[in-house]
Amino acid sequence: MNKTLKVAQIGCGKMSVYTMRYVYEKGGEIVCAYDINPNRIGQDISTVMSGSKKGVIIEDVKNLENSLKTNKPDIAIITTMSLMKDIYDAMAICAKCGVNAISTCEEAFFPANSAPKITKELDELAKKNNCTLSGSGYQDASWGSLISVLCGTTQSIKKIKGKSSYNVEDYGIALAEVHGSGLSLKEFDEKIASVDRISDAERQKLIENGEYSPSYMWTVNGWLCEKLGLTVINQTQKCIPQTYHDDLKSSTLNMTIKKGDATGMSAVVTTTTKEGITLETECIGKVYGPDEFDQNEWTIEGEPTTTLTINRPATVEMTCASIVNRLQDIVSAPAGYITTDKLADLNFKTKI
């Protein structure tokens, strides 16, 4: 009989509604859960995921280290923030305790080209304690392996163009704030756009010091180049505010975004490579108007030119399913910080 996979859930917000349910549906077990919200702490996880009580009480994340040592999960799912610096403590504690961990943190997908110092530290800590750390989610297939496979049907490539949009309302306040949702255009320029009006040398210094804030496609371009065997020469990023023609109510931000203010942003990342292939990718994250919906479109320009379009992808559910379908891959992977380009392409699992 296969051993039941024991899972820790770190972060009991919107994403955990799906990750925890998917774990149970695939034969795994949530053995401990953590959050920072005092309204969730002390509650059974069923209050988040719905259904009958599971007998697992949400603990204060301050208890994470001692609790992991007591509960001994096989792997932790981290669904909290979008930057490596914000999930570092949780990742480091998991590694220190010898617990494998995987995160929906977008930068965690391929952090070496934006947070090399943190990545190296976590890699060494994971190897020391014989566990694996990684990042996955919607991008693992939809911006990653699907695109690399499509490239495999192409004889020659000039450019890889990608464009994907998602509603920040679906992911929680941390993601909405990172996208500048609710800011005036002046505030957006000062807090978001101005960060990338710098020279390549200045950007590299920020990266080396762990002070750079990459957009989601920044890590995707790095992942794709690594997967395709491309050598990066240069990579730049530009963030552009998105607006709407009417006021929009945001339940996540608990505010009304005024007409003309930033509903979110478009981040365009351009990567040039030694092999002459350019990657130009754009992700649009914003509070949607009633007429807007998720889209994912990629074009491989070359011989032949091919376009892949997915309208209305269920990005939240796909993100969480990707995480859960990756759990056994991470448990079986070599120790260290292992990005998914080094693993087999994401596959459906009937059981975990």
Buried (B, 14 or more C-beta within 10 A) or exposed (E): EEEEBBBBBBBBBBBBBBBBBBBBEBEBBBBBBBBEEEEBBEBBBBBBBEEEEBEBEBBBBEEBBEBBEEBEBBBBBBBBBBBBBBBBEBBBBBBBBBBBBBBBBBBBBBBBBBBBEBBEBBBEBBBEBEBBBBBBBBBBBBBBBBBBEBBEEBEEBEBBBBBBBBBBBBBBBBBBBBBBBBBBBEBBBEEBBEBBEBEEEEBEEBBEEBEBBBBBBBBBBBBBBBBBEBEBEEBBBBBBBBBBEEEBEBEBBEBEBBEBBBBBBBBBBBBBBEEEBBBBBBBBBBBBEEEBEBBBBBBBBBEEEEEBEBEEBEBBBBBBBBBBBBBBBBBEBEBBBBBBBEBEBBEEBEEB
